[in-house]
Amino acid sequence: MPLSNELQFHIKIRRADAGGYAILPGDPGRCEKIAAYLEEPEHLGSNREFNIWRGRLSGERVLVCSTGIGGPSTAIAVEELAACGVHTFIRVGTCGGIALGVRTGDIVIASGAVRQDGTSREYAPIEFPAVPDTEVLIALREAADKLGYTSHTGVVQSKDSFYGQHSPGKMAVAGELLAKWEAWKKLGVLASEMEASTLFTVSSLLGVRAGAVFHVIWNQERAASGLDKATDENHDTGLAIKTAVTAVGLLIKKRAESRPDVN
C-alpha cells in the first residue's frame, strides 16, 4: 500500500516514527508493560484509545499501539500504522474460552476467526476467510513452545458486543445469538474475542502480515459444565505478551536471514 509521511489522523505519528513491526494490545494501560520487553523503550504519544510506545528488538524498531476494544478502532490502527510502513502486526489480548479443553490461564493462538463483526464486512465479502499470515502463525506457535506455555491453536469467534455473549437472553435477537453460540461450540471454536476478524481481514486487503495470541481469562462453558468455578478468573496477560514479543523476535531473525539487507 502507498506509504505516507503525513501525520496520521488518529494515531498521531508519521512514517519516520515507525518501524516494520507492531504489537497491538487493546488496553492502553498494557502498552508500557509490553514496551518494557523491548530495548530503548520510549513513549511516542497518546490520542484517544491509541497509546503508542516504540522500542527495538534485535536492532529493529517495534511499535506497541493500543487499539481499544473492538473492530472499528482496530481497523483504524492497522490502516494508519500500515501507511507508516508497518508490515507485520501481532494482536495480543484476552479472550473467553469456549472449547472445554481451553482452561483459564492458557494461551490461544488464532488460526482463523469467525467474522461475527461488522467492520470486516466493509473490507471484504463475508465469504472471504479471516485468517492470519502463515509465517506469523508459525512464529507464535514456535514462541509458545519455546517458552513452555500451554497453548491451543484454532479458530476464534470475533464479536462486536461483549454483552451479546454474556447476557444474550435480554437482547431482541436472543434466539439468533444463542443459536450461533451453540454452532460455534459444535464447530470446535476455541474462544471468543473482539478484534481478530477485523485484523486479519484488513491486513489481507492491505497486503500486510498479521497474527493474534490471547490469554484466556475464563471459560464460561467449563463453568457451566461444573469443570471450573464461576470465580476462576485469571487476568494476568504476561504469558501472552511474552509469546507475542518472542514471536516478533523470531520473525525479525527469519527475515534477516532470508533478506539480510531488508528488515
Backbone torsions as a table, in degrees:
resi	resn	phi	psi	omega
1	MET	NA	155.8	179.9
2	PRO	-62.0	135.7	178.1
3	LEU	-93.8	155.0	-176.5
4	SER	-139.9	141.2	173.5
5	ASN	-100.6	11.0	176.3
6	GLU	-73.3	152.5	174.9
7	LEU	-65.6	122.8	-177.4
8	GLN	-70.8	141.9	-167.6
9	PHE	-61.1	-41.4	-175.0
10	HIS	-102.8	-45.6	-173.5
11	ILE	-83.1	-14.3	172.0
12	LYS	61.1	39.0	170.3
13	ILE	-129.9	167.1	177.8
14	ARG	-115.1	172.1	178.4
15	ARG	-57.1	-38.2	-178.7
16	ALA	-64.0	-19.4	-179.6
17	ASP	-84.7	-20.4	-167.2
18	ALA	-95.5	-178.4	173.1
19	GLY	-140.0	-158.4	-176.8
20	GLY	-93.0	-11.3	-171.6
21	TYR	-126.6	143.9	177.8
22	ALA	-142.3	135.7	172.0
23	ILE	-104.0	130.3	-172.0
24	LEU	-117.6	94.2	168.2
25	PRO	-82.3	164.1	173.5
26	GLY	-84.5	-46.0	-174.1
27	ASP	-76.4	119.9	176.7
28	PRO	-57.6	-27.8	-179.2
29	GLY	-71.3	-14.4	179.9
30	ARG	-88.2	-11.2	-172.7
31	CYS	-62.8	-46.1	-179.0
32	GLU	-64.1	-37.5	178.2
33	LYS	-61.9	-42.2	179.0
34	ILE	-69.3	-43.6	-178.4
35	ALA	-61.7	-24.9	179.6
36	ALA	-64.4	-19.4	176.9
37	TYR	-82.2	-8.1	-179.1
38	LEU	-98.2	162.5	173.9
39	GLU	-84.0	145.1	176.5
40	GLU	53.0	48.5	-178.9
41	PRO	-66.1	138.5	176.3
42	GLU	-145.5	146.6	-178.7
43	HIS	-88.0	121.7	179.9
44	LEU	-87.5	-29.4	179.7
45	GLY	151.4	175.0	-178.4
46	SER	-145.5	133.6	175.6
47	ASN	-145.2	123.2	-175.4
48	ARG	54.2	-128.4	-178.9
49	GLU	-84.5	-1.7	-173.4
50	PHE	-97.3	97.7	176.8
51	ASN	-103.2	124.6	-170.9
52	ILE	-124.0	127.5	172.6
53	TRP	-119.0	158.3	177.3
54	ARG	-136.8	142.9	175.4
55	GLY	-152.4	-166.0	179.3
56	ARG	-129.6	148.8	176.3
57	LEU	-140.1	120.8	-175.6
58	SER	52.2	37.1	176.9
59	GLY	85.4	-7.8	-177.1
60	GLU	-102.6	144.4	177.0
61	ARG	-68.3	135.8	176.1
62	VAL	-131.5	128.6	175.6
63	LEU	-96.5	149.4	168.9
64	VAL	-120.5	117.1	-175.3
65	CYS	-132.6	118.5	176.8
66	SER	-74.5	153.8	-177.8
67	THR	-119.2	-6.4	-169.9
68	GLY	74.7	-164.9	-176.4
69	ILE	-100.1	130.8	168.8
70	GLY	97.6	174.0	-173.1
71	GLY	-68.5	-44.4	-174.6
72	PRO	-56.0	-47.7	-179.2
73	SER	-75.7	-27.1	174.5
74	THR	-63.7	-43.4	178.7
75	ALA	-61.5	-40.4	178.5
76	ILE	-61.3	-47.2	-179.0
77	ALA	-60.5	-45.7	-178.1
78	VAL	-66.3	-43.6	178.8
79	GLU	-57.4	-49.3	-173.2
80	GLU	-77.1	-35.0	175.7
81	LEU	-67.9	-39.9	177.1
82	ALA	-62.8	-37.0	177.6
83	ALA	-64.8	-22.8	178.2
84	CYS	-91.5	1.6	175.6
85	GLY	106.2	1.3	176.9
86	VAL	-70.3	128.6	-178.4
87	HIS	-115.2	-9.0	-177.7
88	THR	-137.5	125.6	-177.1
89	PHE	-123.2	137.3	170.5
90	ILE	-127.8	117.9	175.1
91	ARG	-82.2	131.2	175.0
92	VAL	-128.1	125.9	-176.8
93	GLY	-164.0	-154.9	-177.5
94	THR	-117.6	162.2	177.3
95	CYS	-151.6	168.1	171.7
96	GLY	-110.8	132.4	-178.4
97	GLY	-69.1	149.2	173.2
98	ILE	-118.1	-54.7	178.9
99	ALA	-64.0	140.0	-174.6
100	LEU	-65.4	-23.0	179.3
101	GLY	-78.9	-7.6	-179.0
102	VAL	-92.8	115.9	-173.8
103	ARG	-105.2	157.8	173.6
104	THR	-53.9	130.2	179.4
105	GLY	92.2	-10.1	177.2
106	ASP	-73.5	171.7	176.2
107	ILE	-110.6	134.4	174.1
108	VAL	-115.5	127.8	176.3
109	ILE	-110.5	123.5	-173.1
110	ALA	-81.8	124.1	172.1
111	SER	-98.4	-2.3	177.7
112	GLY	176.8	167.3	-178.6
113	ALA	-139.8	136.1	171.5
114	VAL	-69.7	126.2	-174.7
115	ARG	-87.2	63.3	177.0
116	GLN	-93.5	45.6	179.5
117	ASP	-128.4	173.3	179.3
118	GLY	-99.7	-34.6	-172.8
119	THR	-62.3	-45.7	-176.0
120	SER	-61.9	-23.8	180.0
121	ARG	-70.3	-17.0	175.7
122	GLU	-90.2	0.7	177.9
123	TYR	-112.8	-28.4	-177.1
124	ALA	-156.6	150.7	174.5
125	PRO	-56.8	151.8	-175.2
126	ILE	-62.9	-21.9	178.5
127	GLU	-69.4	-19.0	-178.6
128	PHE	-75.6	130.9	-176.8
129	PRO	-77.3	144.3	174.4
130	ALA	-93.8	100.9	-176.6
131	VAL	-132.1	151.1	178.3
132	PRO	-79.0	168.2	170.9
133	ASP	-68.5	137.4	-175.2
134	THR	-61.2	-44.1	-178.7
135	GLU	-64.2	-38.0	179.1
136	VAL	-69.3	-41.8	176.8
137	LEU	-58.3	-47.4	179.9
138	ILE	-62.5	-41.2	179.4
139	ALA	-62.3	-39.6	178.4
140	LEU	-65.3	-42.2	177.7
141	ARG	-64.3	-43.7	179.1
142	GLU	-63.0	-39.3	-179.8
143	ALA	-64.4	-46.2	-180.0
144	ALA	-62.8	-40.7	178.2
145	ASP	-65.7	-43.5	-179.8
146	LYS	-60.3	-37.6	-178.5
147	LEU	-83.1	-9.8	178.5
148	GLY	77.9	25.4	-177.7
149	TYR	-89.6	151.0	173.8
150	THR	-78.3	115.1	-175.9
151	SER	-130.6	157.2	177.3
152	HIS	-131.0	134.3	178.4
153	THR	-114.5	127.0	-179.9
154	GLY	174.7	-164.5	-176.2
155	VAL	-81.8	140.0	172.8
156	VAL	-115.8	159.0	173.8
157	GLN	-98.0	129.3	174.7
158	SER	-107.4	122.6	-176.7
159	LYS	-121.3	169.5	176.8
160	ASP	-103.4	-22.9	-173.9
161	SER	-118.9	116.5	175.8
162	PHE	-60.7	-44.6	-176.3
163	TYR	-80.8	-14.4	170.7
164	GLY	-65.0	-28.2	174.9
165	GLN	-83.7	-46.3	-169.8
166	HIS	-89.6	-17.8	174.8
167	SER	-136.8	54.9	-174.2
168	PRO	-65.1	-29.4	-175.0
169	GLY	-62.8	-24.6	-178.0
170	LYS	-86.3	-8.1	-175.8
171	MET	-81.9	152.3	178.2
172	ALA	-68.8	-15.7	178.3
173	VAL	-114.2	35.7	-176.3
174	ALA	-55.4	-43.6	-178.0
175	GLY	-59.3	-43.3	179.7
176	GLU	-65.8	-44.9	-178.8
177	LEU	-62.2	-45.4	-178.2
178	LEU	-67.9	-38.8	179.3
179	ALA	-65.3	-41.7	179.2
180	LYS	-67.4	-38.3	178.0
181	TRP	-60.2	-43.0	176.9
182	GLU	-63.5	-35.9	177.5
183	ALA	-63.9	-43.5	-180.0
184	TRP	-63.1	-37.8	177.6
185	LYS	-62.6	-45.8	-179.3
186	LYS	-64.9	-30.9	-177.2
187	LEU	-86.8	1.0	175.5
188	GLY	80.2	21.1	176.8
189	VAL	-62.1	133.7	-172.4
190	LEU	-77.9	-42.7	-169.3
191	ALA	-159.1	167.9	-179.7
192	SER	-118.8	135.5	178.0
193	GLU	-151.1	-165.0	-168.7
194	MET	-136.1	8.2	-175.3
195	GLU	-132.9	-23.8	-168.0
196	ALA	-60.4	-42.4	-177.1
197	SER	-62.6	-39.9	176.8
198	THR	-66.2	-47.6	179.9
199	LEU	-55.8	-48.7	-176.2
200	PHE	-67.3	-42.1	-177.1
201	THR	-69.6	-45.2	178.6
202	VAL	-63.2	-42.3	179.9
203	SER	-62.6	-39.4	177.4
204	SER	-60.9	-43.6	-179.6
205	LEU	-65.1	-40.1	-175.9
206	LEU	-82.9	-10.5	180.0
207	GLY	75.4	31.2	176.4
208	VAL	-114.9	169.7	-175.9
209	ARG	-100.2	145.7	179.8
210	ALA	-150.7	152.1	173.1
211	GLY	-150.6	172.3	-177.6
212	ALA	-149.8	138.5	177.4
213	VAL	-133.3	139.4	-172.9
214	PHE	-131.2	145.6	170.9
215	HIS	-93.1	131.1	-179.6
216	VAL	-84.5	111.2	178.5
217	ILE	-73.3	-41.1	-171.0
218	TRP	-168.5	157.9	175.3
219	ASN	-126.7	106.4	-175.8
220	GLN	-66.7	-27.2	179.8
221	GLU	-74.1	-36.2	174.9
222	ARG	-65.5	-40.1	178.2
223	ALA	-64.8	-42.5	179.7
224	ALA	-65.0	-28.4	-179.9
225	SER	-88.2	-0.3	179.9
226	GLY	80.7	10.2	-179.7
227	LEU	-82.2	-26.9	178.4
228	ASP	-131.7	161.7	172.0
229	LYS	-82.9	153.1	179.4
230	ALA	-63.3	-21.4	-178.0
231	THR	-95.8	4.2	-178.2
232	ASP	-77.8	77.4	179.5
233	GLU	-113.2	149.7	177.9
234	ASN	-138.4	115.4	-175.5
235	HIS	-106.0	10.4	180.0
236	ASP	-83.4	107.2	-176.1
237	THR	-88.4	10.9	-173.1
238	GLY	-57.4	-40.1	-177.7
239	LEU	-67.3	-41.9	178.3
240	ALA	-65.2	-39.4	178.8
241	ILE	-63.6	-46.7	179.0
242	LYS	-62.3	-35.7	177.3
243	THR	-64.1	-44.4	-179.5
244	ALA	-63.8	-46.3	-179.0
245	VAL	-64.5	-42.6	178.7
246	THR	-62.7	-40.1	178.9
247	ALA	-63.6	-40.4	176.9
248	VAL	-60.6	-43.2	178.0
249	GLY	-59.9	-41.2	178.4
250	LEU	-65.1	-39.8	179.5
251	LEU	-67.3	-39.6	176.8
252	ILE	-62.2	-44.6	-179.8
253	LYS	-62.4	-45.1	-178.8
254	LYS	-64.5	-41.0	-179.9
255	ARG	-66.3	-38.3	179.0
256	ALA	-65.7	-37.0	-179.9
257	GLU	-70.3	-36.1	-177.7
258	SER	-86.6	-28.4	180.0
259	ARG	-136.4	76.7	-172.0
260	PRO	-58.9	-19.4	-178.9
261	ASP	-97.7	-1.9	-176.4
262	VAL	-137.1	130.3	172.8
263	ASN	-129.4	NA	NA
